[in-house]
Amino acid sequence: MKTTRVLAASLLAAVMSVTVASADEGTPHPPREKWSFAGIFGRFDQAQLQRGFQVYKEVCSSCHGMSLVRFRNLAEAGGPGFSAGQVKELAAQYKVKEQNDAGEDVDRPARAADAFPSPFPNEKAAAAANGGKAPPDFSVLAKARTYERGFPLFVIDALPFVGYSEQGVDYIHALLNGYEDPPAGKEIPTGTYYNKYYAGHLIAMPKPISDGQVTYAKNDKGEPVVPETTEQYSHDVAAFMAWAAEPHMMARKALGLRVILFLLVLSGLLYYVKKKIWAKVGGEVHGLQPELHKTY
């Protein structure tokens, strides 16, 4: 009991210290958004993934690569749903380096099997072009970025079936919408920008996207299918980044549900067999009880 109290006190102190530290920084928690892929029954919205890829290609790819995503992944089940022909045509728009027979680096059009190339030849060049810090790779950024919602919400987030694991995309969406004028009297060093959701509020990345910057597909009336706003752009590209970080999420969830159903059925069968077997054995033992009483 004493050990349990000590552990509980330590946990409470840790939670309070995290909460106090977060309050001291004055960084608000990103608002929780609605995502089609959240929860055990969540699925990616194919149209949203296609729009998110468009935002990445037209805006984000000028600074961020996706070294762990290959062009052919865009045509796989559970993804944006591009055809093999579209993927081949898209890949040909990019250049990748390879060595020729003389051992020299030469550029060639990318193929479907190639990964998305970085916009910079190396990390040092990327850092030099971006104020001394290389932009992060987009491949798993949606999983790498997160935040703690504090006690007791972080406990609820960890619960099976009801937990929440979309903190990364919430943060990305909030960050893209968090650029604003700094409070009065706050100095902003040259080369940094104020973002209310970034830790410390000073971020080296300038505001990457604004309303009307990306032109989406139109409907029959010539109107955009969804609003061409920063809010919508950030939602779409965050969803695409979630897919890039876990392209087989839908297959994983489907398999997990089948396994759970199988285990439930198996548990029921095992319980039924146990009752049948032990009911008979229990009856035989019960029938011997009078004789045992006479013996003793």
Sequence and secondary structure as in RCSB ss.txt:
>XXXX:A:sequence
MKTTRVLAASLLAAVMSVTVASADEGTPHPPREKWSFAGIFGRFDQAQLQRGFQVYKEVCSSCHGMSLVRFRNLA
EAGGPGFSAGQVKELAAQYKVKEQNDAGEDVDRPARAADAFPSPFPNEKAAAAANGGKAPPDFSVLAKARTYERG
FPLFVIDALPFVGYSEQGVDYIHALLNGYEDPPAGKEIPTGTYYNKYYAGHLIAMPKPISDGQVTYAKNDKGEPV
VPETTEQYSHDVAAFMAWAAEPHMMARKALGLRVILFLLVLSGLLYYVKKKIWAKVGGEVHGLQPELHKTY
>XXXX:A:secstr
 HHHHHHHHHHHHHHHHHHHHHHHHT         TT STT    HHHHHHHHHHHHHTGGGT  EEEEEGGGGG
STTS    HHHHHHHHTTSEEEEE TTS EEEEE  TTSEE  SSSSHHHHHHTTTTS    STTHHHH      
TTHHHHHTSTTT    HHHHHHHHHHH B    TT    TT EEBTTSTTSEESS     TTSS   B TTS BS
S  SHHHHHHHHHHHHHHHH TTHHHHHHHHHHHHHHHHHHHHHHHHHHHHHHHHHHHHHHHHHHHHHHH 
